[in-house]
């Protein structure tokens, strides 16, 4: 997916399209956009903030995903408690990337 087709959706109003959130889910999570870094932030649970950064790549668009601990608890405790979710991180990112072309049609 070419970056120039994704870039126009990097707005607070359109971020749910890129992330595959329906309107109901968009009301239960906080989504923000940093247009200077082409990053979408998603926070819905008390312990983490997910950040998706979209950058141009020779084959289209590269998507990087980071999880930030925002709970105030030690990272080791959070990683142990949420190990199943953290293990699915790459799978979920791959699914997001695979579905992106149909969302940006």
N, CA, C and O atoms as CSV, one atom per row, in Angstrom:
chain,resi,resn,atom,element,x,y,z
A,1,UNK,N,N,0.849,-1.159,0.000
A,1,UNK,CA,C,0.000,0.000,0.000
A,1,UNK,C,C,0.903,1.233,0.000
A,1,UNK,O,O,1.691,1.411,0.929
A,2,UNK,N,N,0.807,2.077,-1.008
A,2,UNK,CA,C,1.638,3.286,-1.065
A,2,UNK,C,C,1.351,4.248,0.095
A,2,UNK,O,O,0.200,4.465,0.474
A,3,UNK,N,N,2.410,4.807,0.638
A,3,UNK,CA,C,2.295,5.723,1.772
A,3,UNK,C,C,1.417,6.931,1.439
A,3,UNK,O,O,0.690,7.421,2.303
A,4,UNK,N,N,1.477,7.409,0.205
A,4,UNK,CA,C,0.688,8.590,-0.152
A,4,UNK,C,C,-0.813,8.320,-0.133
A,4,UNK,O,O,-1.601,9.265,-0.146
A,5,UNK,N,N,-1.232,7.042,-0.104
A,5,UNK,CA,C,-2.655,6.716,0.058
A,5,UNK,C,C,-3.044,6.620,1.531
A,5,UNK,O,O,-4.213,6.775,1.885
A,6,UNK,N,N,-2.066,6.367,2.374
A,6,UNK,CA,C,-2.318,6.262,3.812
A,6,UNK,C,C,-2.249,7.629,4.486
A,6,UNK,O,O,-3.050,7.928,5.371
A,7,UNK,N,N,-1.316,8.439,4.079
A,7,UNK,CA,C,-1.052,9.743,4.719
A,7,UNK,C,C,-2.302,10.610,4.890
A,7,UNK,O,O,-2.448,11.219,5.950
A,8,UNK,N,N,-3.213,10.706,3.914
A,8,UNK,CA,C,-4.409,11.538,4.102
A,8,UNK,C,C,-5.329,11.051,5.224
A,8,UNK,O,O,-6.142,11.822,5.734
A,9,UNK,N,N,-5.208,9.785,5.609
A,9,UNK,CA,C,-6.039,9.254,6.689
A,9,UNK,C,C,-5.405,9.433,8.071
A,9,UNK,O,O,-5.976,9.013,9.077
A,10,UNK,N,N,-4.248,10.044,8.117
A,10,UNK,CA,C,-3.555,10.258,9.389
A,10,UNK,C,C,-4.130,11.494,10.087
A,10,UNK,O,O,-3.425,12.472,10.337
A,11,UNK,N,N,-5.416,11.421,10.390
A,11,UNK,CA,C,-6.114,12.488,11.103
A,11,UNK,C,C,-6.909,11.850,12.233
A,11,UNK,O,O,-7.216,10.659,12.185
A,12,UNK,N,N,-7.238,12.630,13.236
A,12,UNK,CA,C,-8.027,12.112,14.358
A,12,UNK,C,C,-9.381,11.581,13.879
A,12,UNK,O,O,-9.907,10.619,14.438
A,13,UNK,N,N,-9.926,12.195,12.871
A,13,UNK,CA,C,-11.235,11.803,12.362
A,13,UNK,C,C,-11.179,10.495,11.556
A,13,UNK,O,O,-12.162,9.755,11.529
A,14,UNK,N,N,-10.063,10.201,10.908
A,14,UNK,CA,C,-9.941,9.030,10.040
A,14,UNK,C,C,-9.073,7.906,10.610
A,14,UNK,O,O,-8.970,6.844,9.997
A,15,UNK,N,N,-8.452,8.120,11.761
A,15,UNK,CA,C,-7.530,7.120,12.318
A,15,UNK,C,C,-8.207,5.773,12.536
A,15,UNK,O,O,-7.571,4.731,12.380
A,16,UNK,N,N,-9.487,5.781,12.895
A,16,UNK,CA,C,-10.190,4.507,13.121
A,16,UNK,C,C,-10.209,3.637,11.871
A,16,UNK,O,O,-10.227,2.410,11.969
A,17,UNK,N,N,-10.206,4.268,10.689
A,17,UNK,CA,C,-10.185,3.508,9.439
A,17,UNK,C,C,-8.860,2.751,9.306
A,17,UNK,O,O,-8.847,1.561,8.990
A,18,UNK,N,N,-7.752,3.449,9.551
A,18,UNK,CA,C,-6.440,2.797,9.453
A,18,UNK,C,C,-6.285,1.662,10.456
A,18,UNK,O,O,-5.688,0.631,10.147
A,19,UNK,N,N,-6.824,1.851,11.659
A,19,UNK,CA,C,-6.663,0.853,12.712
A,19,UNK,C,C,-7.714,-0.248,12.665
A,19,UNK,O,O,-7.613,-1.232,13.397
A,20,UNK,N,N,-8.724,-0.091,11.807
A,20,UNK,CA,C,-9.764,-1.109,11.704
A,20,UNK,C,C,-10.736,-1.093,12.862
A,20,UNK,O,O,-11.315,-2.126,13.199
A,21,UNK,N,N,-10.926,0.064,13.478
A,21,UNK,CA,C,-11.865,0.193,14.596
A,21,UNK,C,C,-13.236,0.576,14.069
A,21,UNK,O,O,-13.350,1.459,13.219
A,22,UNK,N,N,-14.267,-0.074,14.561
A,22,UNK,CA,C,-15.596,0.394,14.207
A,22,UNK,C,C,-15.927,1.598,15.090
A,22,UNK,O,O,-15.221,1.870,16.061
A,23,UNK,N,N,-16.969,2.295,14.764
A,23,UNK,CA,C,-17.322,3.525,15.496
A,23,UNK,C,C,-17.587,3.247,16.976
A,23,UNK,O,O,-17.260,4.081,17.820
A,24,UNK,N,N,-18.174,2.093,17.307
A,24,UNK,CA,C,-18.441,1.772,18.714
A,24,UNK,C,C,-17.139,1.613,19.492
A,24,UNK,O,O,-17.023,2.109,20.612
A,25,UNK,N,N,-16.160,0.923,18.907
A,25,UNK,CA,C,-14.868,0.752,19.575
A,25,UNK,C,C,-14.143,2.079,19.693
A,25,UNK,O,O,-13.422,2.315,20.663
A,26,UNK,N,N,-14.331,2.946,18.711
A,26,UNK,CA,C,-13.652,4.241,18.739
A,26,UNK,C,C,-14.134,5.103,19.896
A,26,UNK,O,O,-13.453,6.054,20.278
A,27,UNK,N,N,-15.298,4.790,20.462
A,27,UNK,CA,C,-15.773,5.566,21.602
A,27,UNK,C,C,-15.264,5.004,22.928
A,27,UNK,O,O,-15.342,5.686,23.950
A,28,UNK,N,N,-14.744,3.772,22.934
A,28,UNK,CA,C,-14.259,3.172,24.180
A,28,UNK,C,C,-12.745,3.267,24.327
A,28,UNK,O,O,-12.199,2.959,25.386
A,29,UNK,N,N,-12.081,3.687,23.283
A,29,UNK,CA,C,-10.636,3.876,23.339
A,29,UNK,C,C,-10.306,5.300,22.922
A,29,UNK,O,O,-11.068,5.953,22.209
A,30,UNK,N,N,-9.179,5.754,23.373
A,30,UNK,CA,C,-8.698,7.074,22.991
A,30,UNK,C,C,-7.714,6.912,21.848
A,30,UNK,O,O,-6.736,6.172,21.958
A,31,UNK,N,N,-7.980,7.612,20.742
A,31,UNK,CA,C,-7.101,7.559,19.580
A,31,UNK,C,C,-6.600,8.967,19.317
A,31,UNK,O,O,-7.387,9.911,19.246
A,32,UNK,N,N,-5.287,9.107,19.173
A,32,UNK,CA,C,-4.730,10.408,18.842
A,32,UNK,C,C,-3.728,10.259,17.710
A,32,UNK,O,O,-3.232,9.166,17.436
A,33,UNK,N,N,-3.441,11.376,17.059
A,33,UNK,CA,C,-2.560,11.378,15.899
A,33,UNK,C,C,-1.470,12.413,16.100
A,33,UNK,O,O,-1.742,13.539,16.515
A,34,UNK,N,N,-0.232,12.027,15.804
A,34,UNK,CA,C,0.878,12.978,15.763
A,34,UNK,C,C,1.321,13.076,14.302
A,34,UNK,O,O,2.086,12.237,13.828
A,35,UNK,N,N,0.838,14.103,13.587
A,35,UNK,CA,C,1.157,14.199,12.163
A,35,UNK,C,C,2.634,14.471,11.879
A,35,UNK,O,O,3.094,14.231,10.762
A,36,UNK,N,N,3.376,14.961,12.851
A,36,UNK,CA,C,4.799,15.225,12.617
A,36,UNK,C,C,5.615,13.936,12.545
A,36,UNK,O,O,6.675,13.903,11.919
A,37,UNK,N,N,5.120,12.874,13.186
A,37,UNK,CA,C,5.827,11.594,13.156
A,37,UNK,C,C,5.011,10.499,12.464
A,37,UNK,O,O,5.445,9.348,12.402
A,38,UNK,N,N,3.823,10.856,11.941
A,38,UNK,CA,C,2.927,9.889,11.307
A,38,UNK,C,C,2.637,8.713,12.230
A,38,UNK,O,O,2.694,7.550,11.830
A,39,UNK,N,N,2.324,9.054,13.482
A,39,UNK,CA,C,2.055,8.056,14.509
A,39,UNK,C,C,0.618,8.165,15.003
A,39,UNK,O,O,0.118,9.258,15.274
A,40,UNK,N,N,-0.036,7.012,15.114
A,40,UNK,CA,C,-1.360,6.927,15.718
A,40,UNK,C,C,-1.191,6.295,17.087
A,40,UNK,O,O,-0.554,5.249,17.214
A,41,UNK,N,N,-1.758,6.920,18.117
A,41,UNK,CA,C,-1.724,6.365,19.461
A,41,UNK,C,C,-3.090,5.826,19.827
A,41,UNK,O,O,-4.110,6.428,19.489
A,42,UNK,N,N,-3.119,4.709,20.506
A,42,UNK,CA,C,-4.362,4.049,20.886
A,42,UNK,C,C,-4.254,3.629,22.344
A,42,UNK,O,O,-3.345,2.891,22.726
A,43,UNK,N,N,-5.192,4.109,23.152
A,43,UNK,CA,C,-5.173,3.752,24.571
A,43,UNK,C,C,-6.590,3.460,25.016
A,43,UNK,O,O,-7.486,4.293,24.878
A,44,UNK,N,N,-6.782,2.259,25.556
A,44,UNK,CA,C,-8.115,1.875,25.985
A,44,UNK,C,C,-8.105,1.123,27.294
A,44,UNK,O,O,-9.116,1.069,27.995
A,45,UNK,N,N,-6.984,0.551,27.622
A,45,UNK,CA,C,-6.848,-0.152,28.886
A,45,UNK,C,C,-5.877,0.628,29.748
A,45,UNK,O,O,-5.081,1.423,29.249
A,46,UNK,N,N,-5.951,0.395,31.021
A,46,UNK,CA,C,-5.179,1.233,31.931
A,46,UNK,C,C,-3.676,1.005,31.857
A,46,UNK,O,O,-2.913,1.875,32.275
A,47,UNK,N,N,-3.222,-0.139,31.339
A,47,UNK,CA,C,-1.804,-0.455,31.454
A,47,UNK,C,C,-0.967,-0.117,30.242
A,47,UNK,O,O,0.254,-0.016,30.364
A,48,UNK,N,N,-1.566,0.062,29.077
A,48,UNK,CA,C,-0.714,0.272,27.915
A,48,UNK,C,C,-1.236,1.351,26.976
A,48,UNK,O,O,-2.397,1.755,27.018
A,49,UNK,N,N,-0.322,1.789,26.134
A,49,UNK,CA,C,-0.639,2.672,25.022
A,49,UNK,C,C,0.054,2.058,23.810
A,49,UNK,O,O,1.266,1.846,23.824
A,50,UNK,N,N,-0.705,1.777,22.778
A,50,UNK,CA,C,-0.146,1.245,21.543
A,50,UNK,C,C,0.126,2.383,20.574
A,50,UNK,O,O,-0.706,3.277,20.415
A,51,UNK,N,N,1.266,2.358,19.935
A,51,UNK,CA,C,1.607,3.391,18.962
A,51,UNK,C,C,1.988,2.746,17.631
A,51,UNK,O,O,2.881,1.902,17.565
A,52,UNK,N,N,1.298,3.159,16.582
A,52,UNK,CA,C,1.549,2.694,15.222
A,52,UNK,C,C,2.192,3.837,14.451
A,52,UNK,O,O,1.616,4.921,14.352
A,53,UNK,N,N,3.373,3.605,13.909
A,53,UNK,CA,C,4.054,4.618,13.101
A,53,UNK,C,C,4.128,4.114,11.663
A,53,UNK,O,O,4.600,3.008,11.400
A,54,UNK,N,N,3.656,4.940,10.746
A,54,UNK,CA,C,3.627,4.614,9.325
A,54,UNK,C,C,4.722,5.418,8.628
A,54,UNK,O,O,4.796,6.636,8.793
A,55,UNK,N,N,5.573,4.743,7.850
A,55,UNK,CA,C,6.641,5.432,7.123
A,55,UNK,C,C,6.724,4.901,5.694
A,55,UNK,O,O,6.407,3.740,5.436
A,56,UNK,N,N,7.155,5.764,4.764
A,56,UNK,CA,C,7.318,5.294,3.385
A,56,UNK,C,C,8.379,4.199,3.308
A,56,UNK,O,O,9.362,4.212,4.049
A,57,UNK,N,N,8.164,3.271,2.414
A,57,UNK,CA,C,9.084,2.162,2.196
A,57,UNK,C,C,9.114,1.899,0.694
A,57,UNK,O,O,8.099,2.101,0.026
A,58,UNK,N,N,10.241,1.457,0.139
A,58,UNK,CA,C,10.304,1.199,-1.305
A,58,UNK,C,C,9.188,0.272,-1.823
A,58,UNK,O,O,8.793,0.375,-2.984
A,59,UNK,N,N,8.685,-0.621,-0.979
A,59,UNK,CA,C,7.610,-1.527,-1.400
A,59,UNK,C,C,6.244,-1.052,-0.930
A,59,UNK,O,O,5.280,-1.813,-1.024
A,60,UNK,N,N,6.119,0.172,-0.429
A,60,UNK,CA,C,4.822,0.687,0.009
A,60,UNK,C,C,4.933,1.468,1.297
A,60,UNK,O,O,5.446,2.587,1.315
A,61,UNK,N,N,4.450,0.873,2.382
A,61,UNK,CA,C,4.441,1.529,3.684
A,61,UNK,C,C,4.917,0.549,4.744
A,61,UNK,O,O,4.492,-0.606,4.773
A,62,UNK,N,N,5.788,1.009,5.599
A,62,UNK,CA,C,6.232,0.202,6.735
A,62,UNK,C,C,5.435,0.646,7.956
A,62,UNK,O,O,5.224,1.838,8.178
A,63,UNK,N,N,4.997,-0.333,8.740
A,63,UNK,CA,C,4.253,-0.039,9.966
A,63,UNK,C,C,5.053,-0.585,11.138
A,63,UNK,O,O,5.366,-1.775,11.189
A,64,UNK,N,N,5.380,0.291,12.078
A,64,UNK,CA,C,6.057,-0.133,13.308
A,64,UNK,C,C,5.049,-0.011,14.449
A,64,UNK,O,O,4.252,0.927,14.485
A,65,UNK,N,N,5.089,-0.952,15.365
A,65,UNK,CA,C,4.163,-0.940,16.500
A,65,UNK,C,C,4.958,-1.036,17.789
A,65,UNK,O,O,5.850,-1.873,17.927
A,66,UNK,N,N,4.622,-0.171,18.726
A,66,UNK,CA,C,5.258,-0.184,20.043
A,66,UNK,C,C,4.178,-0.154,21.119
A,66,UNK,O,O,3.142,0.491,20.963
A,67,UNK,N,N,4.437,-0.848,22.187
A,67,UNK,CA,C,3.561,-0.792,23.349
A,67,UNK,C,C,4.307,-0.051,24.449
A,67,UNK,O,O,5.448,-0.382,24.773
A,68,UNK,N,N,3.658,0.947,25.014
A,68,UNK,CA,C,4.242,1.689,26.133
A,68,UNK,C,C,3.440,1.393,27.393
A,68,UNK,O,O,2.209,1.419,27.383
A,69,UNK,N,N,4.143,1.117,28.455
A,69,UNK,CA,C,3.529,0.882,29.749
A,69,UNK,C,C,3.151,2.234,30.344
A,69,UNK,O,O,4.026,3.054,30.621
A,70,UNK,N,N,1.873,2.472,30.541
A,70,UNK,CA,C,1.420,3.740,31.116
A,70,UNK,C,C,0.747,3.539,32.476
A,70,UNK,O,O,0.093,4.444,32.994
A,71,UNK,N,N,0.915,2.339,33.049
A,71,UNK,CA,C,0.225,1.999,34.289
A,71,UNK,C,C,0.906,2.531,35.539
A,71,UNK,O,O,0.266,2.694,36.578
A,72,UNK,N,N,2.205,2.802,35.440
A,72,UNK,CA,C,2.943,3.170,36.639
A,72,UNK,C,C,3.508,1.953,37.366
A,72,UNK,O,O,4.278,2.095,38.316
A,73,UNK,N,N,3.123,0.751,36.917
A,73,UNK,CA,C,3.647,-0.487,37.502
A,73,UNK,C,C,4.945,-0.862,36.783
A,73,UNK,O,O,5.157,-0.440,35.646
A,74,UNK,N,N,5.819,-1.647,37.424
A,74,UNK,CA,C,7.067,-2.069,36.769
A,74,UNK,C,C,6.789,-2.856,35.485
A,74,UNK,O,O,5.851,-3.651,35.429
A,75,UNK,N,N,7.606,-2.630,34.461
A,75,UNK,CA,C,7.436,-3.321,33.183
A,75,UNK,C,C,7.415,-4.835,33.334
A,75,UNK,O,O,6.620,-5.510,32.681
A,76,UNK,N,N,8.276,-5.376,34.185
A,76,UNK,CA,C,8.347,-6.835,34.347
A,76,UNK,C,C,7.008,-7.394,34.832
A,76,UNK,O,O,6.589,-8.461,34.383
A,77,UNK,N,N,6.348,-6.703,35.720
A,77,UNK,CA,C,5.051,-7.141,36.231
A,77,UNK,C,C,4.002,-7.111,35.116
A,77,UNK,O,O,3.228,-8.055,34.958
A,78,UNK,N,N,3.985,-6.039,34.359
A,78,UNK,CA,C,3.019,-5.903,33.265
A,78,UNK,C,C,3.269,-6.976,32.210
A,78,UNK,O,O,2.318,-7.576,31.710
A,79,UNK,N,N,4.533,-7.228,31.863
A,79,UNK,CA,C,4.848,-8.244,30.850
A,79,UNK,C,C,4.424,-9.637,31.288
A,79,UNK,O,O,3.960,-10.430,30.468
A,80,UNK,N,N,4.576,-9.940,32.556
A,80,UNK,CA,C,4.145,-11.235,33.069
A,80,UNK,C,C,2.624,-11.327,33.029
A,80,UNK,O,O,2.068,-12.331,32.582
A,81,UNK,N,N,1.955,-10.279,33.495
A,81,UNK,CA,C,0.501,-10.263,33.576
A,81,UNK,C,C,-0.146,-10.325,32.190
A,81,UNK,O,O,-1.184,-10.967,32.026
A,82,UNK,N,N,0.448,-9.673,31.199
A,82,UNK,CA,C,-0.139,-9.574,29.865
A,82,UNK,C,C,0.635,-10.366,28.812
A,82,UNK,O,O,0.609,-10.012,27.633
A,83,UNK,N,N,1.313,-11.418,29.218
A,83,UNK,CA,C,2.186,-12.136,28.291
A,83,UNK,C,C,1.450,-12.682,27.069
A,83,UNK,O,O,2.022,-12.708,25.979
A,84,UNK,N,N,0.200,-13.119,27.219
A,84,UNK,CA,C,-0.540,-13.631,26.073
A,84,UNK,C,C,-0.780,-12.536,25.030
A,84,UNK,O,O,-0.616,-12.775,23.834
A,85,UNK,N,N,-1.160,-11.354,25.472
A,85,UNK,CA,C,-1.379,-10.233,24.561
A,85,UNK,C,C,-0.077,-9.837,23.884
A,85,UNK,O,O,-0.054,-9.584,22.679
A,86,UNK,N,N,0.996,-9.781,24.642
A,86,UNK,CA,C,2.284,-9.382,24.087
A,86,UNK,C,C,2.798,-10.392,23.060
A,86,UNK,O,O,3.449,-10.009,22.088
A,87,UNK,N,N,2.510,-11.679,23.270
A,87,UNK,CA,C,2.930,-12.697,22.300
A,87,UNK,C,C,2.206,-12.536,20.965
A,87,UNK,O,O,2.755,-12.886,19.920
A,88,UNK,N,N,1.005,-12.022,20.988
A,88,UNK,CA,C,0.196,-11.842,19.773
A,88,UNK,C,C,0.533,-10.550,19.034
A,88,UNK,O,O,-0.042,-10.278,17.979
A,89,UNK,N,N,1.428,-9.772,19.553
A,89,UNK,CA,C,1.745,-8.459,19.000
A,89,UNK,C,C,2.084,-8.521,17.514
A,89,UNK,O,O,1.506,-7.768,16.731
A,90,UNK,N,N,2.997,-9.391,17.102
A,90,UNK,CA,C,3.391,-9.468,15.691
A,90,UNK,C,C,2.241,-9.989,14.834
A,90,UNK,O,O,2.016,-9.491,13.730
A,91,UNK,N,N,1.528,-10.964,15.320
A,91,UNK,CA,C,0.374,-11.497,14.585
A,91,UNK,C,C,-0.652,-10.394,14.330
A,91,UNK,O,O,-1.160,-10.258,13.217
A,92,UNK,N,N,-0.950,-9.618,15.353
A,92,UNK,CA,C,-1.927,-8.533,15.211
A,92,UNK,C,C,-1.446,-7.465,14.241
A,92,UNK,O,O,-2.241,-6.925,13.472
A,93,UNK,N,N,-0.158,-7.155,14.268
A,93,UNK,CA,C,0.401,-6.173,13.339
A,93,UNK,C,C,0.331,-6.701,11.901
A,93,UNK,O,O,0.004,-5.953,10.980
A,94,UNK,N,N,0.636,-7.978,11.712
A,94,UNK,CA,C,0.542,-8.585,10.384
A,94,UNK,C,C,-0.900,-8.542,9.865
A,94,UNK,O,O,-1.129,-8.291,8.681
A,95,UNK,N,N,-1.862,-8.784,10.745
A,95,UNK,CA,C,-3.277,-8.734,10.350
A,95,UNK,C,C,-3.686,-7.307,9.972
A,95,UNK,O,O,-4.422,-7.106,9.006
A,96,UNK,N,N,-3.212,-6.330,10.725
A,96,UNK,CA,C,-3.497,-4.932,10.397
A,96,UNK,C,C,-2.963,-4.596,9.017
A,96,UNK,O,O,-3.670,-4.000,8.204
A,97,UNK,N,N,-1.718,-4.973,8.745
A,97,UNK,CA,C,-1.098,-4.679,7.452
A,97,UNK,C,C,-1.824,-5.380,6.306
A,97,UNK,O,O,-1.996,-4.794,5.237
A,98,UNK,N,N,-2.248,-6.615,6.511
A,98,UNK,CA,C,-2.950,-7.371,5.472
A,98,UNK,C,C,-4.304,-6.758,5.147
A,98,UNK,O,O,-4.729,-6.776,3.992
A,99,UNK,N,N,-4.981,-6.218,6.146
A,99,UNK,CA,C,-6.318,-5.658,5.946
A,99,UNK,C,C,-6.285,-4.219,5.453
A,99,UNK,O,O,-7.299,-3.708,4.978
A,100,UNK,N,N,-5.163,-3.573,5.556
A,100,UNK,CA,C,-5.062,-2.151,5.211
A,100,UNK,C,C,-5.520,-1.824,3.792
A,100,UNK,O,O,-6.269,-0.861,3.624
A,101,UNK,N,N,-5.116,-2.566,2.766
A,101,UNK,CA,C,-5.556,-2.202,1.418
A,101,UNK,C,C,-7.082,-2.145,1.253
A,101,UNK,O,O,-7.588,-1.299,0.516
A,102,UNK,N,N,-7.815,-3.032,1.927
A,102,UNK,CA,C,-9.268,-2.994,1.800
A,102,UNK,C,C,-9.880,-1.820,2.543
A,102,UNK,O,O,-10.974,-1.377,2.194
A,103,UNK,N,N,-9.204,-1.310,3.555
A,103,UNK,CA,C,-9.717,-0.169,4.314
A,103,UNK,C,C,-9.438,1.165,3.617
A,103,UNK,O,O,-10.150,2.146,3.833
A,104,UNK,N,N,-8.414,1.192,2.794
A,104,UNK,CA,C,-7.993,2.442,2.171
A,104,UNK,C,C,-8.402,2.467,0.703
A,104,UNK,O,O,-7.866,3.259,-0.073
A,105,UNK,N,N,-9.314,1.638,0.325
A,105,UNK,CA,C,-9.727,1.536,-1.085
A,105,UNK,C,C,-10.182,2.821,-1.693
A,105,UNK,O,O,-10.551,2.852,-2.867
